Amino acid sequence: MLNSVIVVDDEASIRTAVEQWLSLSGFEVQLFSRAEDCLAQLPKNFPGVILSDVRMPGISGLELLAQVQRLDPDLPIILLTGHGDVPMAVEAMRDGAYDFLEKPFSPDTLLSSLRRALDKRRLVLENRRLHQQADSRAKLDATLLGMSRALQTLRRQVLDLAALPVNVLIRGETGSGKELIARCLHDFGPRAGKPFVALNCAAIPEQLFEAELFGHESGAFTGAQGKRIGKLEYAHGGTLFLDEIESMPLAQQVKLLRVLQEQKLERLGSNQSIKVDLRVIAAAKPDLLEEARAGRFREDLAYRLTVAELRLPPLRERREDIPQLYEHFAQAAAERLGRSVAPLSGAQLSRLLSHDWPGNVRELANAAERQVLGLGEPEAEVLEAGQSLAAQQEAFEAQCLRAALTRHKGEIKAVLNELQLPRRTLNEKMQRHGLTREMFLKDP
């Protein structure tokens, strides 16, 4: 909370008096008699102010100031001084202290200084939050490629959900990038430094599923040699990604639900409960609630997993992203294989845009690698009919606009000259394809 105050003073009477004044004024107060204890328990980005005596046994207030400055130079520290310490406190302000109060001080003087310091702290933390959001958006833009409206919406949803402590269900077709989205939810959230554990529920034989999920003790069953940590326990503190969750055996669904409810598990062959703190991100192709109504999935687990749901659009619903994705995959393959990448011809681009991509992004990445290897024109083997001429024209027009805007870094006049379009026509086309000048500026 942005009304938090840490009070560090070795005199119990001062601590008690200050706590009473501040509590009556609505502050959250934490007391320490030693600066060493304050430093040991000081959280990162502490949303408040430190109020510290100067002269204390062990680490003094001035030493506390120096150590806090190294941890967070923007954290306000107000020093409490005796009369003889005023010159020292003035020097401390030059070294980064926010203010000093000479004892004895009045409650009004203390409150006035604290409120000013908290206002400053609020601005600092808000500025940090905005910078972190901007950095996260830039990193996510470089991870989830695409300029279509669907991808822009998906990126916003991922950033919003990444910060929230809720389970998420990802819906999408095969090859649409469900594990990548799960990884982004983990990497851009508060659990980023903890394990990300992925388990494909369709790839594990039913008889081995429980041991894989919960682990086992030595001798728990025939062939169980030694203790094994299961996926749930290994993901403690982090994220467990359960792909193709619809394939999980019903018997294991019951046990998973219990773990999510009680936040503890037991290894096979053990009666000891182990606490686990994890976030579950599940992925499925079908609707889990429809699967539950058909008796193929537990309804209570479906509700537990779908606190939030993300739908990944198939590639055929965001054709304007195909050229950028293809170029990215081709470049990555070329660097890995030591090959060069030839620019796409108009005919090649047309084939890419007209294909329905049933394998989605995974199929597109494979097509790009085959082209780099010289194994055929992109999608020449799988080209399908059925895409209307109007749809192909729309996709091609969007790509032409995007390419011109990218080349000219959003300079509209240069785009108008290249494409030989009136300003009003360009505006209408950009609006129809969900394009804005700001997307292409060199320094947005």
Secondary structure as GFF3:
##gff-version 3
##sequence-region A 1 444
A	DSSP	beta_strand	4	8	.	.	.	ID=ss1
A	DSSP	alpha_helix	12	24	.	.	.	ID=ss2
A	DSSP	beta_strand	28	32	.	.	.	ID=ss3
A	DSSP	alpha_helix	35	41	.	.	.	ID=ss4
A	DSSP	beta_strand	48	53	.	.	.	ID=ss5
A	DSSP	alpha_helix	61	71	.	.	.	ID=ss6
A	DSSP	beta_strand	77	81	.	.	.	ID=ss7
A	DSSP	three_ten_helix	83	85	.	.	.	ID=ss8
A	DSSP	alpha_helix	86	94	.	.	.	ID=ss9
A	DSSP	beta_strand	99	102	.	.	.	ID=ss10
A	DSSP	alpha_helix	107	143	.	.	.	ID=ss11
A	DSSP	alpha_helix	149	162	.	.	.	ID=ss12
A	DSSP	beta_strand	168	171	.	.	.	ID=ss13
A	DSSP	alpha_helix	178	187	.	.	.	ID=ss14
A	DSSP	beta_strand	196	200	.	.	.	ID=ss15
A	DSSP	three_ten_helix	201	203	.	.	.	ID=ss16
A	DSSP	alpha_helix	206	214	.	.	.	ID=ss17
A	DSSP	beta_strand	215	216	.	.	.	ID=ss18
A	DSSP	beta_strand	228	229	.	.	.	ID=ss19
A	DSSP	alpha_helix	231	234	.	.	.	ID=ss20
A	DSSP	beta_strand	239	243	.	.	.	ID=ss21
A	DSSP	three_ten_helix	245	247	.	.	.	ID=ss22
A	DSSP	alpha_helix	250	262	.	.	.	ID=ss23
A	DSSP	beta_strand	264	265	.	.	.	ID=ss24
A	DSSP	beta_strand	274	275	.	.	.	ID=ss25
A	DSSP	beta_strand	279	284	.	.	.	ID=ss26
A	DSSP	alpha_helix	288	293	.	.	.	ID=ss27
A	DSSP	alpha_helix	299	305	.	.	.	ID=ss28
A	DSSP	beta_strand	308	311	.	.	.	ID=ss29
A	DSSP	three_ten_helix	315	317	.	.	.	ID=ss30
A	DSSP	three_ten_helix	319	321	.	.	.	ID=ss31
A	DSSP	alpha_helix	322	337	.	.	.	ID=ss32
A	DSSP	alpha_helix	346	354	.	.	.	ID=ss33
A	DSSP	alpha_helix	360	372	.	.	.	ID=ss34
A	DSSP	alpha_helix	389	407	.	.	.	ID=ss35
A	DSSP	alpha_helix	412	419	.	.	.	ID=ss36
A	DSSP	alpha_helix	423	432	.	.	.	ID=ss37
A	DSSP	three_ten_helix	437	440	.	.	.	ID=ss38
###
